[in-house]
Amino acid sequence: MHQRSAAQTRFIIATSLLFSGPAWALNEPPSADIEALLNDTIAPLMEQHRIPGMAVALSIHGQQHYFNYGLAHQETATPVTDETLFELGSISKIFTAALAGYAQASGSLSLYDAASHDFPALEGSVFDEVTLLELGTYTAGELPLQFPESVQSEAQMIDYYRQWQPDSTPGSHRLYSNPSIGLMGYLTAQRLGQPFEALMEEALFTPLGLEHSFFQVPDAQQAHYAYGYSKEDEPIRVNPGVLDAQAYGLKSSAADVLAFVEANMSGAGLQAGVDDALSQALAATRTGYFEVGEMTQGLGWESYAYPVAIETLLAGNSLEMILEPNPANRLTPPLAPRQAAYYNKTGSTNGFGGYVAFVPSEQIGIVLLANRNYPNQARIEAAHHILTALTKTP
């Protein structure tokens, strides 16, 4: 069971409250002060970007705090609750990366294997020279952000990869790409010999106690599945697509995502019954494999030396970093997971926007989930403001 704060037990009306409380260092601030800080930050954010509903989860020195704002479904006036499921978009990638790390830790593959290794359909293609690691770090040679619209089936997907030609030498440039990390997830499942969704449940969700995380939301959970909202305020949900589960298809609660963040912060100190392979898997995702400016690209996670300026975070999550190829410097040897680092990941679908971040040395993490796709800059500024207020020294 997650430890619950007083703020979690009620629906919080999204109104702006002034906050001028004390700064804290090692001791956790009182729940009332945390709530005031959250309200003061989230209420104007929601108003400015017309966000119908948000769930915010915080972990501070092992204590969890949950805050629910607004509506999961405007048409029925359904409030956001602890059980509300949000589309995670590309936050799904950090879970996919953990599965690849788990497969490596259990001896089923090496991240340095060629993508075509033990997969005959890709043998003789450029993927003889592209590694699983390069797929997982978007450095495979500039695979695009999305598949072409003509790719609608697994057979068409394989044909697309067989014909694709890189625009740069693998490992030299980073271009953010769903087909890149999606293929890593697909090939991981092929090597493990089970469906991707089943593997995620077995290797990650069950050991970590993630009971409200789904690729296909079951009938019994449909009432908790929020509606996203388009720019025209139409209720929408994500459409099926090739490699959607691997790249952007997870739906989850803020508490489940926070539990995953806490597992990353605790490293080997996972809950009883979790085997060492999962600890190694999570460490693999936090390892730095490439430098791209001031951002270090891990397997799913992106990180920065801590403390980090807000300008650095905004540059690392800018449209230029998402939409354009950027020179990448391979780290040899890779950079081991750091305590004094700021790890983060954004995620969006057409109707949802999310952000997760944590700092191991401060033992603090945050999850922001919203049912509108609002700018990354606003998410990062809000999270950075909250984390800075909770970690600065007097």
C-alpha positions as CSV (number, residue, x, y, z in Angstrom):
1,M,0.0,0.0,0.0
2,H,1.2,3.5,-0.7
3,Q,1.4,5.8,2.3
4,R,-1.2,8.5,1.8
5,S,-1.2,12.1,2.9
6,A,-4.2,14.0,4.1
7,A,-4.3,15.9,0.8
8,Q,-5.0,12.6,-1.0
9,T,-8.2,11.9,0.8
10,R,-10.2,14.7,-0.7
11,F,-10.8,16.4,-4.0
12,I,-8.9,19.6,-4.1
13,I,-10.6,22.6,-5.8
14,A,-8.2,24.2,-8.2
15,T,-7.9,27.7,-6.7
16,S,-4.8,29.7,-6.3
17,L,-3.4,30.0,-2.8
18,L,-0.5,32.2,-1.9
19,F,2.5,30.4,-0.5
20,S,5.3,32.0,1.4
21,G,6.3,29.2,3.7
22,P,9.8,28.2,5.0
23,A,12.5,26.5,2.9
24,W,13.4,22.9,3.9
25,A,16.5,20.9,3.7
26,L,16.6,17.4,5.2
27,N,13.3,17.3,7.0
28,E,10.0,16.9,5.1
29,P,7.8,20.0,5.3
30,P,4.4,19.8,6.8
31,S,1.7,18.4,4.6
32,A,-0.3,21.7,4.8
33,D,2.7,23.6,3.4
34,I,3.2,21.1,0.6
35,E,-0.4,21.5,-0.3
36,A,-0.2,25.3,-0.3
37,L,2.8,25.1,-2.6
38,L,1.1,22.7,-5.0
39,N,-2.1,24.7,-5.1
40,D,-0.2,28.0,-5.7
41,T,1.6,26.3,-8.6
42,I,-0.9,24.1,-10.2
43,A,-4.1,26.3,-10.1
44,P,-2.7,29.1,-12.3
45,L,-1.0,26.5,-14.6
46,M,-4.4,24.8,-15.2
47,E,-6.1,28.2,-15.8
48,Q,-3.5,29.4,-18.2
49,H,-3.5,26.3,-20.4
50,R,-7.2,25.4,-19.9
51,I,-6.3,22.0,-18.4
52,P,-9.5,20.2,-17.3
53,G,-7.8,17.9,-14.8
54,M,-4.5,17.0,-13.2
55,A,-3.0,14.5,-10.8
56,V,0.2,15.4,-9.1
57,A,2.3,12.9,-7.0
58,L,5.3,13.7,-4.9
59,S,7.9,11.5,-3.1
60,I,9.9,13.3,-0.5
61,H,12.3,11.2,1.5
62,G,10.2,8.1,1.1
63,Q,6.9,9.8,1.9
64,Q,4.2,10.0,-0.8
65,H,1.8,12.9,-1.3
66,Y,-1.0,12.9,-3.9
67,F,-3.0,15.9,-5.2
68,N,-6.0,15.7,-7.5
69,Y,-7.4,18.7,-9.4
70,G,-10.3,19.3,-11.7
71,L,-12.2,16.9,-14.0
72,A,-11.3,13.6,-15.7
73,H,-14.4,14.0,-17.9
74,Q,-15.9,17.4,-18.4
75,E,-19.2,16.2,-19.9
76,T,-20.1,14.1,-16.9
77,A,-18.3,16.3,-14.3
78,T,-16.2,13.3,-13.2
79,P,-13.5,14.5,-10.8
80,V,-9.8,13.4,-11.0
81,T,-9.2,10.8,-8.2
82,D,-6.4,8.6,-7.0
83,E,-7.5,5.9,-9.4
84,T,-7.8,8.1,-12.5
85,L,-5.8,6.7,-15.5
86,F,-4.0,9.1,-17.8
87,E,-2.3,8.4,-21.1
88,L,1.4,8.7,-20.5
89,G,2.5,9.2,-24.1
90,S,6.3,9.0,-24.3
91,I,6.7,8.5,-20.5
92,S,5.9,4.9,-21.6
93,K,9.4,4.8,-23.1
94,I,11.1,4.7,-19.6
95,F,9.1,1.5,-18.9
96,T,10.0,0.0,-22.3
97,A,13.7,0.8,-21.6
98,A,13.4,-1.0,-18.3
99,L,12.2,-4.1,-20.0
100,A,15.2,-4.1,-22.3
101,G,17.5,-3.6,-19.3
102,Y,15.8,-6.5,-17.6
103,A,16.4,-8.7,-20.7
104,Q,20.0,-7.8,-20.6
105,A,20.3,-8.4,-16.8
106,S,18.7,-11.8,-17.2
107,G,21.1,-12.8,-20.0
108,S,18.6,-12.8,-22.9
109,L,20.3,-10.1,-24.9
110,S,23.0,-7.4,-24.8
111,L,22.2,-3.8,-25.5
112,Y,25.2,-3.9,-27.8
113,D,23.8,-6.6,-30.0
114,A,23.0,-5.7,-33.5
115,A,19.3,-5.0,-34.0
116,S,19.1,-7.8,-36.6
117,H,20.7,-10.4,-34.2
118,D,18.5,-13.4,-33.9
119,F,15.8,-11.6,-36.0
120,P,16.0,-13.0,-39.6
121,A,13.5,-10.4,-41.0
122,L,16.1,-7.7,-40.5
123,E,19.2,-9.6,-41.5
124,G,20.9,-8.0,-44.5
125,S,19.5,-4.6,-43.7
126,V,21.2,-1.5,-42.2
127,F,20.2,-2.9,-38.8
128,D,23.1,-5.3,-39.1
129,E,25.1,-2.2,-38.1
130,V,22.7,-0.6,-35.6
131,T,22.6,-1.8,-32.0
132,L,19.7,-2.1,-29.6
133,L,21.3,0.6,-27.5
134,E,21.4,3.0,-30.5
135,L,17.7,2.3,-31.1
136,G,16.9,3.0,-27.4
137,T,18.9,6.3,-27.4
138,Y,17.5,7.6,-30.7
139,T,21.0,7.4,-32.3
140,A,20.3,4.8,-34.9
141,G,21.0,7.2,-37.8
142,E,17.9,9.5,-37.7
143,L,14.9,7.3,-37.8
144,P,11.9,9.8,-37.9
145,L,9.7,10.9,-35.1
146,Q,6.7,8.9,-36.4
147,F,6.1,6.1,-38.9
148,P,4.8,7.1,-42.4
149,E,1.0,6.9,-42.5
150,S,1.3,4.0,-44.9
151,V,2.8,1.8,-42.2
152,Q,-0.3,0.2,-40.6
153,S,0.6,-3.4,-39.9
154,E,3.5,-5.5,-38.6
155,A,4.4,-6.7,-42.1
156,Q,4.5,-3.1,-43.4
157,M,6.6,-2.1,-40.4
158,I,9.2,-4.8,-41.1
159,D,9.2,-3.8,-44.8
160,Y,9.7,-0.2,-43.8
161,Y,12.7,-1.0,-41.6
162,R,14.2,-3.2,-44.3
163,Q,14.1,-0.4,-46.8
164,W,15.1,2.4,-44.5
165,Q,18.5,4.1,-44.9
166,P,20.2,6.3,-42.3
167,D,21.0,9.9,-42.9
168,S,23.9,9.8,-40.5
169,T,26.4,7.3,-39.1
170,P,24.7,5.3,-36.3
171,G,25.9,6.7,-32.9
172,S,26.7,10.2,-34.3
173,H,23.4,12.0,-34.0
174,R,20.3,11.9,-31.8
175,L,16.9,12.3,-33.4
176,Y,14.0,11.6,-31.1
177,S,12.0,8.8,-32.6
178,N,9.1,6.5,-31.8
179,P,10.1,3.9,-34.4
180,S,13.6,3.8,-32.9
181,I,12.9,3.0,-29.3
182,G,9.7,1.2,-30.4
183,L,11.8,-1.3,-32.4
184,M,14.0,-1.9,-29.4
185,G,11.0,-2.8,-27.3
186,Y,9.6,-5.0,-30.1
187,L,13.0,-6.8,-30.5
188,T,13.3,-7.3,-26.8
189,A,10.0,-9.1,-26.7
190,Q,11.0,-11.2,-29.7
191,R,14.2,-12.3,-27.8
192,L,12.2,-13.1,-24.7
193,G,9.7,-15.1,-26.7
194,Q,6.5,-13.5,-25.2
195,P,4.1,-10.7,-26.1
196,F,5.4,-7.3,-25.1
197,E,2.4,-6.5,-22.9
198,A,2.6,-9.8,-21.0
199,L,6.4,-9.3,-20.4
200,M,5.8,-5.8,-19.0
201,E,3.3,-7.2,-16.6
202,E,5.5,-10.0,-15.5
203,A,8.8,-8.3,-15.3
204,L,7.8,-4.8,-14.2
205,F,4.3,-4.1,-13.2
206,T,3.8,-7.1,-10.8
207,P,7.2,-6.9,-9.1
208,L,6.8,-3.2,-8.5
209,G,3.2,-3.4,-7.4
210,L,1.9,-1.3,-10.3
211,E,-1.8,-2.4,-10.2
212,H,-3.2,0.5,-12.3
213,S,-1.0,0.5,-15.4
214,F,-2.5,-0.8,-18.7
215,F,-1.8,-0.9,-22.4
216,Q,-5.5,-1.9,-23.0
217,V,-7.7,-0.5,-20.2
218,P,-9.9,-3.4,-19.1
219,D,-13.6,-3.0,-18.8
220,A,-13.5,-2.9,-15.0
221,Q,-11.2,0.1,-15.2
222,Q,-12.9,2.1,-18.0
223,A,-14.7,4.3,-15.5
224,H,-11.3,5.5,-14.2
225,Y,-9.9,6.2,-17.7
226,A,-9.8,10.0,-18.2
227,Y,-10.7,11.7,-21.4
228,G,-8.1,13.9,-23.0
229,Y,-9.1,17.2,-24.6
230,S,-8.1,18.5,-28.0
231,K,-7.3,22.1,-28.8
232,E,-11.0,22.4,-29.7
233,D,-12.0,21.0,-26.3
234,E,-13.3,17.8,-27.9
235,P,-12.9,14.7,-25.7
236,I,-10.3,12.3,-27.3
237,R,-8.3,9.2,-26.6
238,V,-5.2,7.9,-28.3
239,N,-5.6,5.9,-31.5
240,P,-4.0,2.4,-32.0
241,G,-0.8,2.4,-34.0
242,V,2.2,0.3,-34.9
243,L,4.5,-0.1,-31.9
244,D,2.2,2.1,-29.9
245,A,2.6,0.1,-26.7
246,Q,6.4,0.2,-26.9
247,A,6.6,3.9,-27.6
248,Y,3.6,5.8,-26.2
249,G,0.7,3.5,-25.3
250,L,0.7,3.1,-21.5
251,K,-2.2,4.4,-19.4
252,S,-1.5,4.7,-15.6
253,S,-2.3,6.5,-12.4
254,A,0.0,9.1,-10.8
255,A,0.6,6.7,-7.9
256,D,1.8,3.9,-10.2
257,V,4.2,6.3,-12.0
258,L,5.5,7.6,-8.7
259,A,6.1,4.0,-7.5
260,F,8.3,3.5,-10.6
261,V,10.1,6.8,-9.9
262,E,10.7,5.7,-6.3
263,A,12.1,2.3,-7.5
264,N,14.6,4.3,-9.7
265,M,15.6,6.5,-6.8
266,S,16.1,3.6,-4.3
267,G,18.3,1.6,-6.7
268,A,19.0,-1.7,-5.2
269,G,16.8,-1.0,-2.2
270,L,13.6,-2.2,-3.9
271,Q,10.8,-3.8,-2.0
272,A,11.1,-7.3,-0.7
273,G,10.8,-10.0,-3.4
274,V,12.2,-8.0,-6.3
275,D,15.1,-9.8,-7.9
276,D,18.5,-8.3,-8.6
277,A,17.8,-8.4,-12.4
278,L,15.2,-5.7,-12.0
279,S,17.6,-3.5,-10.0
280,Q,20.2,-3.9,-12.7
281,A,17.6,-3.1,-15.3
282,L,16.6,0.2,-13.7
283,A,20.3,1.1,-13.3
284,A,20.8,0.4,-17.1
285,T,18.1,3.0,-17.9
286,R,19.7,5.7,-15.7
287,T,23.2,5.0,-17.2
288,G,24.4,7.8,-19.5
289,Y,25.3,6.6,-23.0
290,F,25.5,9.8,-25.0
291,E,26.0,13.5,-24.4
292,V,23.8,15.9,-26.4
293,G,24.7,19.4,-25.3
294,E,24.2,19.5,-21.5
295,M,21.8,16.6,-21.6
296,T,22.9,13.1,-21.0
297,Q,20.8,10.5,-22.9
298,G,20.1,7.3,-21.0
299,L,17.9,4.5,-22.0
300,G,14.6,6.3,-21.8
301,W,15.6,8.7,-19.0
302,E,17.4,12.0,-19.8
303,S,19.6,13.5,-17.1
304,Y,21.5,16.6,-16.2
305,A,24.2,17.4,-13.6
306,Y,22.5,18.6,-10.4
307,P,21.8,21.3,-9.5
308,V,20.5,22.3,-12.9
309,A,19.3,25.7,-14.1
310,I,15.8,26.0,-15.5
311,E,17.2,27.3,-18.8
312,T,19.2,24.1,-19.2
313,L,16.2,21.9,-18.7
314,L,14.1,24.0,-21.2
315,A,16.9,23.7,-23.8
316,G,17.1,19.9,-23.3
317,N,13.4,19.5,-23.7
318,S,12.9,22.0,-26.5
319,L,11.3,21.5,-29.9
320,E,14.8,21.7,-31.5
321,M,15.8,18.7,-29.4
322,I,12.7,16.8,-30.3
323,L,12.3,17.6,-34.0
324,E,15.9,18.1,-35.2
325,P,19.0,15.8,-35.4
326,N,21.6,16.9,-32.8
327,P,25.3,15.8,-32.7
328,A,25.7,13.1,-30.0
329,N,29.0,12.3,-28.2
330,R,29.2,8.6,-27.2
331,L,30.3,8.2,-23.6
332,T,33.0,5.5,-23.4
333,P,32.8,4.0,-20.9
334,P,29.1,4.9,-20.2
335,L,28.4,7.2,-17.3
336,A,27.2,5.2,-14.3
337,P,23.9,6.3,-12.6
338,R,24.5,9.4,-10.6
339,Q,23.1,10.5,-7.3
340,A,23.6,14.2,-8.0
341,A,21.6,14.2,-11.2
342,Y,18.2,15.5,-12.3
343,Y,16.4,12.8,-14.3
344,N,13.4,13.6,-16.4
345,K,11.0,12.6,-19.1
346,T,8.1,14.3,-20.9
347,G,5.2,12.5,-22.6
348,S,2.2,13.5,-24.7
349,T,-0.6,12.2,-26.8
350,N,-3.1,14.4,-28.6
351,G,-5.2,14.9,-25.5
352,F,-2.7,14.3,-22.6
353,G,0.5,15.8,-21.3
354,G,2.8,14.4,-18.6
355,Y,6.1,15.0,-16.9
356,V,8.2,13.1,-14.4
357,A,11.4,14.1,-12.7
358,F,13.5,13.0,-9.7
359,V,16.8,13.8,-8.0
360,P,18.3,10.8,-6.1
361,S,20.6,12.8,-3.9
362,E,17.7,14.8,-2.6
363,Q,15.4,11.7,-2.5
364,I,12.6,13.7,-4.2
365,G,10.5,13.0,-7.2
366,I,7.5,14.4,-9.0
367,V,4.8,13.2,-11.4
368,L,2.5,15.6,-13.3
369,L,-0.3,14.1,-15.4
370,A,-2.9,16.2,-17.2
371,N,-5.7,15.6,-19.7
372,R,-4.5,18.2,-22.1
373,N,-1.4,18.4,-24.2
374,Y,0.1,21.6,-23.0
375,P,3.6,22.9,-23.6
376,N,6.6,21.1,-22.3
377,Q,8.0,24.4,-21.1
378,A,5.1,25.0,-18.7
379,R,5.4,21.4,-17.3
380,I,9.1,21.8,-16.6
381,E,8.8,25.2,-15.1
382,A,6.0,24.0,-12.7
383,A,7.9,20.9,-11.6
384,H,11.2,22.8,-11.3
385,H,9.5,25.5,-9.1
386,I,8.0,22.8,-6.8
387,L,11.2,20.8,-6.5
388,T,13.3,23.9,-5.9
389,A,11.0,25.1,-3.2
390,L,11.1,21.7,-1.5
391,T,14.9,21.2,-1.6
392,K,16.5,24.6,-1.2
393,T,18.3,25.3,2.1
394,P,17.2,28.2,4.3
